[in-house]
């Protein structure tokens, strides 16, 4: 394992130095030009579905048995450094035997987790009136009168020059602009399947059983992801109800063939982890789901998923890519940050060295 990690680090170093030499070869647009090339949506032709219920809702002690069939097993094997798509990985001539043994052990523990209620799944979510303002910001309103702004979410925009006909996307593109007169909505959620995990991890560690300790953490992560997928489905079909007639099988769900997205702060479309703090303010997962965040915005329990819901048919996932100093300065001003703070939180996305 140590040799593997050392090899991985070497590989990353090589990629990093190759990447550094390539930095200047991709043309960046100014933030104003990138905004001029935003995602084009005909808002006059779109009528948002009003969520069946606005505000915060919770699901406590959600049945784990409902999540088992929704597990995406491919990332489970990846967490054990076994790469290949499930179920084909079980037949793989190199790792198939190891993967099959691991899968059998996982099934055995998963049955115990469900039957003996080792873990508890909880969720909090909500839909709120919202509109985009100033191209890249999203106002969330206290109620349907939309007279009082509850909070403002900030999005970042792709700045790398795109091929002809391809937009420079920001998440704010998928929410109706306030000046369009279209009354739109945004959702947010936080789910965990890790309530109660600590006592089992402690039990395995007391027995020096690292294998079972890693196994329960890996399974809790998979159950949390399955719960996020299941909740998104319930939101689309029922709680928000913008595609009440959706009929997708588990493979379709794993391949994200549904309408709408659930981007998470800290991930490619919105790499600023601090937006998670606003999500915590909005739906209060501490009180409503027993979930906390650390100073660096890591979620506890760690078997957790959180993010925002966008419903528009053209909403899609994307990677932000590299952003220039002009956008970082603009973002810092919008967040009320100094440049040092902005560059610290946006570090991996900077097209330049932050201390230049």
FILO-642644 format. One line per field, with one value per residue (C-alpha): x negated, y, z; residue in one letter; chain. Coordinates in pm, 1 decimal. Layout:
N
x (X/...)
y (Y/...)
z (Z/...)
type (a/...)
mol (A/...)
***
This chain:
356
x (0.0/-284.5/-450.2/-118.7/-75.7/-434.9/-374.7/-52.1/-229.7/-499.1/-230.7/-57.4/-388.6/-453.9/-101.3/-136.7/-460.5/-315.2/-4.8/-214.1/-383.3/-41.7/119.0/74.0/166.9/545.0/697.9/901.1/1181.8/1233.4/1513.5/1732.2/1680.7/1748.0/2074.4/2168.0/2135.4/2357.0/2596.7/2875.9/3215.8/3548.6/3700.4/4014.7/4097.5/4042.7/4290.7/4126.1/4314.7/4417.5/4298.2/4584.5/4451.3/4204.9/3963.4/3786.2/3888.3/3720.7/3700.9/3594.3/3491.7/3542.1/3556.3/3211.2/3378.1/3512.5/3157.0/2979.6/3096.7/2999.8/2633.9/2384.8/2119.2/1851.0/1722.2/1726.9/1463.5/1269.9/1248.8/1060.7/828.8/1005.8/1086.7/1352.2/1725.1/1966.7/2081.6/1814.7/1539.5/1647.2/1545.1/1222.7/929.9/692.8/902.7/1220.0/1144.6/1049.1/1353.0/1588.7/1458.1/1487.7/1842.0/1952.4/1811.9/1985.1/2320.5/2284.5/2214.3/2479.2/2741.1/2633.1/2641.5/3000.0/3137.1/2976.0/3019.8/2652.0/2694.5/2966.6/3040.4/3166.2/3233.1/3332.2/3428.4/3627.8/3745.5/3739.4/3839.4/3523.9/3393.9/3059.7/2930.3/2621.0/2544.0/2375.1/2559.0/2872.7/3111.8/3319.0/3632.5/3802.4/4142.1/4340.4/4382.8/4008.0/3979.5/3711.4/3381.5/3302.5/2950.9/2748.5/2556.9/2253.6/2162.4/1843.3/1829.0/1615.8/1354.3/1166.1/1254.7/1520.0/1566.3/1818.8/2174.6/2064.5/2141.3/1924.2/2151.8/2227.9/2486.3/2674.0/2753.0/3003.2/3217.5/3445.6/3304.4/3502.2/3547.0/3714.6/4021.1/4020.6/4069.6/3826.7/3723.6/3414.0/3382.8/3121.0/3057.6/2832.3/2847.7/2651.1/2647.3/2376.8/2569.5/2452.6/2141.1/1890.2/1974.2/1927.0/1600.9/1477.1/1576.8/1384.9/1082.4/1078.8/1054.8/778.5/1005.9/913.4/1086.3/1431.7/1371.2/1293.6/1583.1/1850.9/1723.6/1727.4/2080.6/2207.5/2069.6/2250.9/2577.4/2546.5/2497.7/2791.7/3000.9/2905.2/3010.4/3336.6/3422.5/3353.7/3596.9/3863.7/3810.8/3840.4/4150.1/4329.3/4201.4/4126.4/4305.1/4156.3/4141.3/4416.1/4434.1/4062.3/3994.7/3623.4/3451.2/3152.1/2900.4/3063.4/3047.5/2679.5/2614.0/2805.3/3057.7/3310.6/3410.2/3235.6/2907.8/2789.3/2446.9/2252.5/2026.6/1666.3/1726.6/1635.8/1923.3/1891.1/1548.8/1598.6/1659.1/1775.7/2110.6/2185.1/2201.2/2497.3/2662.1/2624.8/2785.9/3068.9/3191.1/3011.9/2889.7/2751.2/3098.9/3286.7/3056.1/2782.6/2517.6/2239.6/1961.9/1604.0/1406.9/1289.3/1651.7/1610.2/1937.6/1987.2/2089.0/1858.5/2112.3/2303.1/2404.2/2533.8/2603.9/2855.3/3137.1/3190.2/3496.6/3458.3/3444.9/3123.6/2943.2/2634.9/2317.6/1993.3/1639.7/1549.7/1193.6/942.3/1047.8/853.6/768.4/1044.6/1312.2/1143.6/1141.1/1507.3/1598.4/1406.1/1598.7/1931.8/1841.8/1698.9/1356.6/1004.9/804.3/595.9/909.2/1055.3/734.8/710.5/1060.8/1042.1/680.1/721.5/929.4/681.7/522.2/235.9/20.7/207.0/-98.5/-185.2)
y (0.0/242.5/166.0/227.9/568.4/667.1/574.4/774.7/1081.5/1054.1/1029.9/1342.0/1532.3/1447.7/1551.5/1872.2/1973.8/1889.0/2090.4/2389.5/2403.3/2392.4/2661.8/2948.4/2750.3/2756.6/3094.5/3253.2/3503.5/3811.2/3760.5/4008.9/3816.5/3487.0/3629.8/3746.6/3380.8/3242.1/2950.7/3077.0/2982.5/3113.6/3210.0/3352.7/2999.7/2841.2/2811.8/2678.0/2412.6/2550.8/2304.3/2127.6/2261.2/2542.9/2549.3/2282.3/1915.2/1619.3/1242.3/1070.8/706.8/645.9/268.9/145.4/-150.0/97.4/209.2/-124.8/-179.0/179.7/143.8/228.7/-36.7/90.5/361.6/102.9/-101.2/215.3/294.9/-36.2/57.6/-191.7/-24.2/-152.1/-111.5/-319.9/-592.2/-659.6/-616.1/-944.8/-1126.2/-929.2/-1163.3/-960.7/-831.7/-1040.0/-1293.6/-1026.9/-815.5/-1113.2/-1192.9/-827.9/-809.6/-1117.8/-969.8/-639.7/-813.9/-996.4/-677.5/-481.4/-735.7/-690.3/-310.2/-325.2/-611.2/-499.5/-125.9/-44.1/287.0/552.1/752.1/1109.6/1388.6/1752.8/1935.4/2233.2/2428.9/2808.1/3097.7/3214.6/3410.1/3495.7/3853.6/4021.2/3721.3/3498.5/3544.5/3366.9/3533.1/3309.6/3477.3/3431.0/3368.3/3379.4/3758.1/3771.6/4105.7/3996.6/3828.5/3543.7/3490.0/3517.9/3226.0/3304.1/3102.4/3093.1/3095.6/2899.1/3133.9/2907.1/2988.0/2744.5/2591.3/2777.5/2735.9/2617.2/2845.1/2954.7/2807.3/2908.1/2744.7/3076.4/3024.1/2752.3/2977.0/3238.2/3593.2/3825.0/4077.6/3810.9/3828.1/3446.2/3326.7/3040.2/2809.6/2640.1/2341.2/2230.3/1908.7/1728.1/1352.9/1110.6/735.8/755.1/817.8/550.1/445.6/554.2/280.0/8.9/158.8/175.8/-188.7/-304.0/-92.0/-229.7/-575.1/-443.3/-537.5/-271.8/-462.2/-445.1/-85.2/22.6/-190.8/-24.4/322.2/229.9/87.4/389.7/613.6/407.4/418.1/797.1/833.7/599.4/809.8/1130.4/964.1/836.7/1174.2/1353.8/1113.7/1180.5/1555.7/1540.7/1320.6/1428.0/1696.7/1942.0/1738.7/1886.6/1542.4/1349.7/1089.4/995.7/623.1/542.9/224.2/219.9/216.3/530.6/698.7/610.5/750.7/1069.9/1050.3/1251.9/1617.8/1854.2/1848.5/1841.3/2011.4/2016.0/2292.9/2181.1/1986.2/2078.3/2316.4/2507.9/2448.0/2705.5/2495.5/2799.9/2802.5/2492.6/2726.5/2903.1/2568.0/2487.9/2824.0/2763.7/2419.0/2370.1/2009.2/2029.5/2045.6/1866.4/1575.3/1556.5/1670.0/1921.5/2082.4/2145.2/2470.0/2337.9/2250.9/1873.5/1704.6/1489.2/1207.8/1162.3/935.5/1238.1/1426.2/1781.8/2024.2/2232.0/2131.8/2292.0/2183.2/2341.2/2083.9/2242.3/2239.1/2018.1/1931.0/2088.2/2145.1/2506.6/2471.3/2750.7/3105.9/3431.1/3706.0/3937.5/3684.0/3614.3/3989.8/4012.8/3706.9/3838.1/4167.0/3981.9/3757.5/4044.4/3878.2/4010.5/3858.6/3639.1/3469.2/3428.2/3277.2/3040.3/2899.9/2896.8/2774.3/2467.4/2669.1/2956.9/2994.8/3185.2/3142.3/3308.5/3489.1/3647.4)
z (0.0/86.5/-248.0/-422.8/-253.0/-335.3/-699.7/-700.5/-559.8/-826.8/-1094.9/-958.0/-949.4/-1314.4/-1410.9/-1210.8/-1382.3/-1724.9/-1635.1/-1523.8/-1861.6/-2025.8/-1812.1/-2055.7/-2368.9/-2307.6/-2379.8/-2101.9/-2155.5/-1941.1/-1690.2/-1880.9/-2208.5/-2029.0/-1893.6/-2243.3/-2348.5/-2069.1/-2123.7/-2349.6/-2212.5/-2344.9/-2010.9/-2172.3/-2289.7/-1946.8/-1662.2/-1343.8/-1148.9/-810.8/-542.3/-364.4/-35.5/25.1/318.4/519.7/535.0/705.6/671.9/992.8/1024.1/652.5/582.5/479.7/306.8/49.2/-32.9/-80.8/-440.3/-525.2/-433.2/-705.8/-642.9/-883.5/-641.3/-359.9/-542.1/-626.0/-253.4/-217.2/-508.5/-739.0/-1067.6/-1304.1/-1358.3/-1152.2/-1223.6/-1489.5/-1230.2/-1067.3/-1388.2/-1440.5/-1504.4/-1285.8/-993.0/-1036.1/-763.5/-510.3/-606.8/-568.4/-218.6/-120.5/-260.8/-64.6/256.3/178.1/123.1/453.7/649.4/459.2/566.8/929.6/897.7/768.8/982.2/1308.6/1241.5/1289.7/1107.6/1087.5/772.9/809.8/563.0/557.6/240.7/123.8/-178.3/-181.8/-410.3/-589.9/-888.9/-1044.3/-1016.1/-1165.5/-1390.5/-1131.8/-798.7/-679.5/-437.5/-210.5/-74.3/261.0/101.8/-220.8/-201.5/-288.6/-111.5/138.1/46.8/286.6/148.0/-171.2/-318.5/-535.1/-842.3/-1046.9/-1427.2/-1671.0/-1817.3/-2055.1/-2416.5/-2537.2/-2883.8/-3106.6/-2980.2/-2635.3/-2338.3/-2046.5/-1782.3/-1423.7/-1198.4/-1189.6/-1561.4/-1466.9/-1246.1/-1404.2/-1393.2/-1167.3/-1449.5/-1668.0/-1442.7/-1417.3/-1058.7/-1012.2/-726.3/-588.0/-356.8/-106.9/82.1/327.7/387.5/600.6/649.7/914.8/1236.2/1481.8/1289.5/1556.7/1806.3/1541.4/1414.5/1776.6/1828.6/1519.5/1606.9/1961.9/1799.8/1567.4/1276.9/1020.5/740.4/901.9/1011.2/654.0/525.6/739.5/643.3/273.9/300.4/494.8/217.7/-46.1/152.0/186.9/-189.6/-251.3/-12.1/-196.8/-523.0/-372.6/-217.6/-546.8/-713.5/-448.2/-490.3/-870.8/-866.6/-550.0/-310.7/-593.8/-857.9/-1173.6/-1342.1/-1163.2/-1443.9/-1442.7/-1491.5/-1470.6/-1358.1/-1122.5/-1409.6/-1554.5/-1213.8/-1169.7/-1518.8/-1425.4/-1708.7/-1510.7/-1539.5/-1300.6/-1108.3/-745.3/-743.2/-417.1/-283.9/-315.4/-636.6/-997.9/-1078.3/-748.8/-591.9/-313.3/-0.7/199.7/15.9/224.3/523.9/360.9/292.2/664.7/750.6/505.2/612.7/950.0/915.9/1272.5/1425.5/1148.8/1064.7/1330.5/1080.0/1144.9/941.3/1048.4/1003.9/667.5/575.3/595.8/691.7/1001.1/997.7/698.2/525.1/401.2/87.3/54.9/-225.2/-416.4/-651.9/-992.6/-1190.9/-1536.6/-1822.4/-1953.6/-1617.9/-1634.7/-1448.7/-1565.4/-1444.4/-1371.1/-1499.2/-1436.9/-1351.2/-1388.6/-1143.8/-1273.0/-1173.4/-839.6/-761.1/-863.3/-653.3/-351.0/-368.4/-391.3/-95.0/113.1/116.9/71.5/-215.0/13.8/147.9/-200.7/-335.8/-40.2/-91.4/-470.5/-487.7/-712.4/-962.9/-1008.7/-1352.4/-1188.9/-878.0/-592.2/-461.9/-799.8)
type (x/x/x/x/x/x/x/x/x/x/x/x/x/x/x/x/x/x/x/x/x/x/x/x/x/x/x/x/x/x/x/x/x/x/x/x/x/x/x/x/x/x/x/x/x/x/x/x/x/x/x/x/x/x/x/x/x/x/x/x/x/x/x/x/x/x/x/x/x/x/x/x/x/x/x/x/x/x/x/x/x/x/x/x/x/x/x/x/x/x/x/x/x/x/x/x/x/x/x/x/x/x/x/x/x/x/x/x/x/x/x/x/x/x/x/x/x/x/x/x/x/x/x/x/x/x/x/x/x/x/x/x/x/x/x/x/x/x/x/x/x/x/x/x/x/x/x/x/x/x/x/x/x/x/x/x/x/x/x/x/x/x/x/x/x/x/x/x/x/x/x/x/x/x/x/x/x/x/x/x/x/x/x/x/x/x/x/x/x/x/x/x/x/x/x/x/x/x/x/x/x/x/x/x/x/x/x/x/x/x/x/x/x/x/x/x/x/x/x/x/x/x/x/x/x/x/x/x/x/x/x/x/x/x/x/x/x/x/x/x/x/x/x/x/x/x/x/x/x/x/x/x/x/x/x/x/x/x/x/x/x/x/x/x/x/x/x/x/x/x/x/x/x/x/x/x/x/x/x/x/x/x/x/x/x/x/x/x/x/x/x/x/x/x/x/x/x/x/x/x/x/x/x/x/x/x/x/x/x/x/x/x/x/x/x/x/x/x/x/x/x/x/x/x/x/x/x/x/x/x/x/x/x/x/x/x/x/x/x/x/x/x/x/x/x/x/x/x/x/x/x/x/x/x/x/x)
mol (A/A/A/A/A/A/A/A/A/A/A/A/A/A/A/A/A/A/A/A/A/A/A/A/A/A/A/A/A/A/A/A/A/A/A/A/A/A/A/A/A/A/A/A/A/A/A/A/A/A/A/A/A/A/A/A/A/A/A/A/A/A/A/A/A/A/A/A/A/A/A/A/A/A/A/A/A/A/A/A/A/A/A/A/A/A/A/A/A/A/A/A/A/A/A/A/A/A/A/A/A/A/A/A/A/A/A/A/A/A/A/A/A/A/A/A/A/A/A/A/A/A/A/A/A/A/A/A/A/A/A/A/A/A/A/A/A/A/A/A/A/A/A/A/A/A/A/A/A/A/A/A/A/A/A/A/A/A/A/A/A/A/A/A/A/A/A/A/A/A/A/A/A/A/A/A/A/A/A/A/A/A/A/A/A/A/A/A/A/A/A/A/A/A/A/A/A/A/A/A/A/A/A/A/A/A/A/A/A/A/A/A/A/A/A/A/A/A/A/A/A/A/A/A/A/A/A/A/A/A/A/A/A/A/A/A/A/A/A/A/A/A/A/A/A/A/A/A/A/A/A/A/A/A/A/A/A/A/A/A/A/A/A/A/A/A/A/A/A/A/A/A/A/A/A/A/A/A/A/A/A/A/A/A/A/A/A/A/A/A/A/A/A/A/A/A/A/A/A/A/A/A/A/A/A/A/A/A/A/A/A/A/A/A/A/A/A/A/A/A/A/A/A/A/A/A/A/A/A/A/A/A/A/A/A/A/A/A/A/A/A/A/A/A/A/A/A/A/A/A/A/A/A/A/A/A)
***
